[in-house]
């Protein structure tokens, strides 16, 4: 019970903190949040259209309420989900059961607060500022990359309490799978990030952007790490072919099996928000996040990549997924980290 009390205490403090931010926020910040939510909504539309094209079937633009080119489909889906009745399992812990989707959705949005849409580059060592682009900035932390990984790790707790509070064997198995999977691939993501941090000598995301702007993109310097990172973020976000926590054949829908209506909608929004966030994180780390009109094209590439992976590849077995994370990706990422460290220590 103490753990439950601490979780609710953290959530209350967090809500107060977010409320203060919203009250003090300017118009630019509010517009930014709205843009993120709309991007997440229309991400689902792009994915459905891509899947329909690959599988040669009719897409959402052929329904009566979808509008021109299906642009109203995400809105109609949202209205449908938020107007449905919320069904609570008879043996579930109601308070925590309803708390889990809100927590997951909120944590997924918090990560965007440290993404640099900034007009300055902040050097944490020399305290110098350099002009990059004329865009608004939500926040700029000297340890922004570390904070982003922290928010990603905190997202695990939303899945944990969702499966546990459902009091369902299917949900619990999906939760255990998801937790083990996210921990395994977060380690590889952290080690790959450390290799880049050693090169840049800063944990600030703006510093990484500035380094690539004035030298070379890491996609050319570390092509193997780039490929590993893409695979890791697919597994980290529980997406096909690594969506074992939601394997329909044996677990129905995993940790989200017992959720319906707006509770399920919040989990879905959190998942797609994390996909966009990790895609942009990859662009910052490897693919040079300037100029910004190219960033949009790069995000479209990742959106189509997620969709095509879902349409083309078969699902991995769970033992294959964990073996890949612990015995293949982790040793490779660790080897690159040591090589990078020794190179900069002895030759730079």
N, C-alpha and C positions, 0 to 999 in steps of 0.2 A: 504493500500500500504506500510505503514511503516513496518508492520509485514513481508511482502514479502521481502522487502529490507533487513531486519535483517536476515532473513533465508538465503538469497543469500550471505550476508556478512559472516555469520558463515560458509557457505559451502566453500567459497573461502579461508578463513583462515584455514579451516580444510584441504583442498586440499594442501595448501602450507606446512602445518605441516606434512602431510603424505608424501609429496614429499621429504621433508628433511629427514624423517626417512628412506625412501627407498634408498636415496643417501648415507646416513651414515650407512646403514645396512650391516651386514656381510653376508657371505655365509650361515651361519646357519639359520639366520632369513629368508632369501629368500627361502631356502629349506623348512622351516617350513610353510610359506604361501602357497607354491606350494602343500605341503602334505595336508593341510587343504582343498584347492580347489579340489584336486583329491578325497579326502575322501567324500566331499559333493557330487561330481558327482557320485561316485560309491554307495553312500547311496541310491540314486534313483534306482539303479539296484537291490540292495538287497531287497528293498521294493517291487519292481515289481515281483521279483522271489518269495518272501514270499506270496504275494497276489495271484499269480498264483497257488502256491501249495495249499493254503487253499481253494481257489475257484475252484480248479481242472480244470484249463484251461492252455493253452500253454503260456509259458513265453517268454520274449524277446530273448532268445537264439535260437528261431526257425525262426527269420527273416533273410533275406539274408545278411544284412550289420552288424549284431550284433557280428560276430566273434565267437571264441571258448567260450562256456559257456556264451555267451552274453556280453563279456567283452568290446566289442567295441560299445555297445548300448548307453552308456552315451555320448561318443564322437560323434556318429552320431546324437543324439538328439541335442547336442550343435551346431554342424554345421548347422543343419536344422533351429534352432531358430535364429542363428545369420546371416543366409543368407536370411531370410524372409524380406519382406517389412514392415517397421514401418508405421502403420496406425494411424493418428491423428484424433480424433473426431472433427467435424466441430466447435463445441461450447466450446471446451476445452481450458484451458489456457496452450498454448503449452510449454512454458519454464518450468513452474512448473510441468506440466505433464511429461516431459522428465526427470526432476530433481529427482522426487520421487523414482523411482527404484534404481538409483545410490546411493541415500542417504541411503535407506534401506539396500542395499548390503554392503556399506562401514561400516555402524554402526554395522552390524552383524559380520564383520571381526574384528572390533576394540575390541570386547569383548575378543577375543582370546589373545590379548596382555597382559592381566593380569592373564591368566591361568598359574599356576606354573608348568612349565617343568624345574624345577630349581635344582641346585646342592647345594643350601643352604636353611636353614630355618632362617628367620629373625624375631627375637623377638623384637617387637616394644617397650617393656618396659625396658628390660635389655640390648638391643642392642648387644646381643650375637648371633653368627652364629653357626649352627650345620649342619653337613654333612648329606644329605639324599640319593641322587642318582646322578650318573654322567650323567646328561642330560643338554642340553642347556637351557638357560633361555632367553625369549624375554624381560621381564621386571619384576620388583619386587617392588610393592607399599605396603606401610604399611597399606593402606586402600583398598586393592585390591578387597575384596568382595563387598564393598560399590560401588567401581567404576564399577564393573561388573553389579550390579543392575542399576546403572546410564545409562550404555549403553543399557541395556534392556528397560529402560523407554524411552530413546531417540528414540528407534525404533518405538514408537507409532506415532511420527510425520511424518515418511515416509508414514504410512498408512493414516493418516489424510489428508496430502496434495495430496495423490494419489486419494482418493475419491472425495475431493473437486474440484481438478483441472479437473477431468473427466467431470464434469457438467452432471452427470447421476444420476437418482434417485436410481437405483440399486447400483451403486458404493457408493453413499452417505450413504445409509442404511447399507451397509456392513462396511463402515468406522465407523459409529456410534456404531454398534454392537461390532466391534473389539476393539475400544477404551474403551468402558465400560467394556468389558470382561477382557482386559489386566490390567486395573486399579484395578478391583476387585481382581484378582488373584495375582497381584504383591504385594498387601498388605499382603496377607497370606504368600507369599514367604518371604517377608521382616521380618515378625514376627517369622517365623520358623528359619530364619537365625540368628535373634537376640538371640533366645534361645541357639543356638550353640555358638554364640559369647560370651555370658555370661559364658558358661562353659569353653571356651578356654581363655577368657580374651584378645582376640585380634581379629581385623578385617582382619588380613592378612591370605590369603589362605594357604600359606606355614606353618603358625602356626597351622592351623587346621589339615593339613596333619601330622605334627610332633606330635601333641597331640594324634592322633589316632594311630600313629606308636608306641608310647610308652605307651599307655594305652588300650583303647577299642574303637572299631568303633561305631560311633553314630547310626548305623543301629540296634545295639543291645541295646544301651542306650535309644534311642528314636524311637522305631519301628513305633509308631502311626504317629509321625511327618514325618518319612520316607515315609510312604504310602501317607500322605497328600501332601507332597512335589512333589512326582511323579505325582499325579493327577493335581496339580497346574501347573507344567511345561507343561503338555499336553494341558491344557487350555490356558496357557500363549503363547504357540507357535501356537495356533489356529488349533490344530490337532484333528482329529476324536477321540472320539465322540463329541468334543466341537468345531468343525469347523463351527460354526454358521455364522461367517462373510462370508463364501464361500458356504453357503447352496445352492446347485444347484436348488433345487425345487422352491425357491422363489426369489433368488438373482443372479442366473446364476453363477457368480464367485466372487460376492462381490466387494471389492475395486479394484480388478484386472480385472474386466469385460472388460474394454475398452483397456486394454494393450495387445500388441502383440509383436512377434519377440523377439529381445534381451531385450526389456523392461520387458516383462513377464518373460524372463529367469532370469533376475536379481532379481525379486521378488521371484521366485522359489528357486534360490540359497540362498537368504537371509533366507528363511523359513527353508531350510534344514540345513544351517549353524547354525541357532539358535537352532534347535533340537539337533544337536551334541554338541553345546556349553552348553546347559542346562543339557544334559545328563552327560557331564563331570563334570559340576558344582555339580550335585547330587552325583557323585562318590566321589568328593573331600569332600563334607560336611558330607556324611553318610557312605561311603563304603570303606574308606581307599585307597588313590590313590597310594599306594606302595604295592608290587613291580609293576613295570610298565608293565610287560608282562601280568599281570592279569587285568590291566586297559583296555587293548584292548578287552579282553573277556567280561568285564563288559559293555563296549560300544556296543559290538555286542548284548548283552542282551537287552539294551535299544532300539537299532535299530529294533530288532525283536519285541519288545514290542509295539513300535509305529506302526509297520506294522500289527501286529495281532489285535490291537485295531481297526484299520481301517477296517479290514476284518470281525471282529466278531460282534462288538457292533453297535446298532442303534444310530442315531444321537439324542442328547438331544433337547428338546424344549428350546427356548431362556429364557423363564421365569424360567424353571427348572435350567438352567445353572447359572443364576444370583442369584437365591435363594440359590443354593448350595454354591456359593462363598461368599455371604454376611451373610447368616444366619446359615451356618454349618461350613465351613472351617475357616472363620475369628474368630468366637467365640472360636473354639477349639484351634487355634494357639495362640490367645491372652491368653487363660487360661493356656496353657503350659508355655508361657512366664512369667506370673506372678508367677506360681508355681516354676519355675526354679529360678527366681530372689529371691524369699523369701527363698528358700532352701539354696542358696549360701550366702545370706546376713546373715542368722541366724545360719547356721550350718557349714560354711566353712570360 
